Amino acid sequence: MESAAPSRFTMLWVWVVLILILTCLGFFFYGRVLDGYKAARLLAGHDTAQGVITQGGFPRNPAKYRVAIDGQSYTGQAGQQGQGEQIDIAYLPNDPSSNRPKDGLWFDAVAGGAIALAIPIVLGYIFLTRNQSISPAVAEIQSQAKLDKAKADRDALPPHHD
């Protein structure tokens, strides 16, 4: 019994869903790499100012802070601190609008760099191994199918008489 091939409509939807998933992953990884870049810039040379949490963070919602730098007020987002808490804010002296909580700068820089390095490594591995068998079980099934087809073709030939 032959298996039915998927319709063009089904294959189109598979590709659409696959592209949507990859796009979402791309935006997520881009955000993490960008956060890492910004954290690395701050680690390279930053000043510190004292900020105040203006709106407490709730589960899954970051807290909001305000910091005054050279008489100018800047805002940003922090972790799960409560309203009114003091927080250390790192900022670039030549661009105080580039600011974020000092806690977690190293983690964000390392995580962003790791993702930036991992993506080409993973894609390169997939590219280099794409023609190899996915697993020995799949290779065995494919081999058995070829043998079965060859046997069926041989059995379909008329008998040979000498």
C-alpha distance (Angstrom), angle and dihedral (degrees) to the residues before:
residue distance angle dihedral
M1 . . .
E2 3.79 . .
S3 3.79 120.8 .
A4 3.78 117.2 -120.1
A5 3.79 114.4 -109.7
P6 3.82 115.2 -125.3
S7 3.78 114.2 -100.5
R8 3.78 122.0 -109.6
F9 3.80 88.9 -111.8
T10 3.80 91.7 55.8
M11 3.79 92.4 47.3
L12 3.81 90.3 49.2
W13 3.80 90.7 55.2
V14 3.81 91.3 47.1
W15 3.81 89.4 54.9
V16 3.82 92.7 45.5
V17 3.82 92.0 51.7
L18 3.81 91.5 45.0
I19 3.82 91.8 51.2
L20 3.82 91.4 48.3
I21 3.81 92.0 50.6
L22 3.80 92.2 48.0
T23 3.81 90.8 47.8
C24 3.81 91.6 52.8
L25 3.80 90.9 48.2
G26 3.79 89.3 48.7
F27 3.80 92.4 54.1
F28 3.81 90.9 47.3
F29 3.80 93.9 49.9
Y30 3.81 92.0 43.0
G31 3.82 89.2 54.8
R32 3.81 92.6 49.3
V33 3.82 92.7 47.9
L34 3.81 91.1 47.0
D35 3.83 90.6 50.3
G36 3.79 88.5 50.6
Y37 3.80 91.9 50.9
K38 3.81 92.2 50.2
A39 3.82 91.2 47.4
A40 3.82 91.1 49.6
R41 3.82 90.5 51.3
L42 3.80 89.9 52.7
L43 3.80 92.2 46.8
A44 3.81 90.4 52.7
G45 3.79 92.5 61.9
H46 3.77 126.8 -15.4
D47 3.76 141.8 150.0
T48 3.78 122.9 -142.4
A49 3.80 129.5 -129.6
Q50 3.78 132.4 177.9
G51 3.81 114.6 -107.8
V52 3.80 132.6 -172.5
I53 3.80 127.1 -136.4
T54 3.81 106.0 -120.2
Q55 3.79 97.3 -179.5
G56 3.80 121.9 26.3
G57 3.77 119.8 -123.6
F58 3.77 119.0 -113.8
P59 3.78 125.9 -163.7
R60 3.81 107.3 -61.8
N61 3.82 91.9 3.9
P62 3.80 120.4 92.3
A63 3.80 121.7 -132.3
K64 3.81 118.1 -110.7
Y65 3.79 122.7 -130.8
R66 3.78 138.2 -169.7
V67 3.78 124.6 -151.7
A68 3.82 130.6 -176.6
I69 3.81 115.2 -140.7
D70 3.82 119.6 177.6
G71 3.80 90.6 -18.3
Q72 3.82 93.4 -52.9
S73 3.83 122.0 111.7
Y74 3.82 120.3 -132.6
T75 3.79 130.7 -178.4
G76 3.77 135.4 -155.5
Q77 3.78 145.8 150.0
A78 3.79 129.1 -88.0
G79 3.80 137.6 177.2
Q80 3.79 126.2 -84.7
Q81 3.82 100.5 -47.1
G82 3.79 121.4 145.0
Q83 3.79 124.8 -111.4
G84 3.83 114.1 -82.6
E85 3.83 95.4 22.4
Q86 3.81 119.0 135.9
I87 3.80 116.7 -121.2
D88 3.83 133.8 -175.6
I89 3.80 111.4 -118.6
A90 3.80 122.5 -162.0
Y91 3.80 116.4 -150.8
L92 3.79 139.2 169.2
P93 3.82 110.7 -104.8
N94 3.82 92.6 -140.3
D95 3.86 92.9 44.0
P96 3.83 113.0 28.3
S97 3.81 90.2 176.7
S98 3.84 85.3 74.3
N99 3.77 96.3 77.3
R100 3.77 138.9 133.5
P101 3.81 139.8 156.9
K102 3.79 111.7 -63.9
D103 3.80 92.4 -135.1
G104 3.78 111.1 87.2
L105 3.80 98.8 21.2
W106 3.81 93.1 122.1
F107 3.79 93.0 47.4
D108 3.80 93.3 49.6
A109 3.81 92.2 46.8
V110 3.81 93.2 49.3
A111 3.82 94.2 42.8
G112 3.81 92.3 48.8
G113 3.80 91.6 48.2
A114 3.79 92.5 46.9
I115 3.80 91.8 52.0
A116 3.81 91.1 45.8
L117 3.82 89.1 54.2
A118 3.81 96.7 39.7
I119 3.80 97.4 54.1
P120 3.84 97.1 63.4
I121 3.82 90.9 40.2
V122 3.81 92.6 53.4
L123 3.81 93.2 42.9
G124 3.81 90.2 48.1
Y125 3.81 91.3 50.5
I126 3.81 91.2 49.7
F127 3.81 91.3 47.8
L128 3.80 93.9 48.6
T129 3.80 95.3 46.4
R130 3.80 100.2 37.9
N131 3.83 94.2 104.7
Q132 3.77 94.3 49.5
S133 3.76 122.5 92.7
I134 3.79 114.4 -86.4
S135 3.76 92.7 -137.4
P136 3.80 139.7 -12.8
A137 3.83 89.7 -111.0
V138 3.82 91.6 57.8
A139 3.81 90.8 47.1
E140 3.82 90.5 50.8
I141 3.82 92.3 50.1
Q142 3.81 90.8 48.9
S143 3.80 90.8 48.2
Q144 3.81 92.3 49.0
A145 3.81 90.6 49.2
K146 3.81 90.4 53.3
L147 3.82 91.0 49.5
D148 3.82 91.7 48.9
K149 3.81 91.1 50.0
A150 3.81 92.0 48.6
K151 3.82 90.5 50.1
A152 3.82 91.5 48.7
D153 3.83 90.4 49.6
R154 3.81 90.8 49.0
D155 3.80 92.2 48.6
A156 3.81 90.6 50.7
L157 3.82 92.2 59.4
P158 3.79 117.5 96.4
P159 3.81 114.2 -104.7
H160 3.78 115.9 -88.8
H161 3.83 116.0 -127.1
D162 3.80 123.3 -164.1
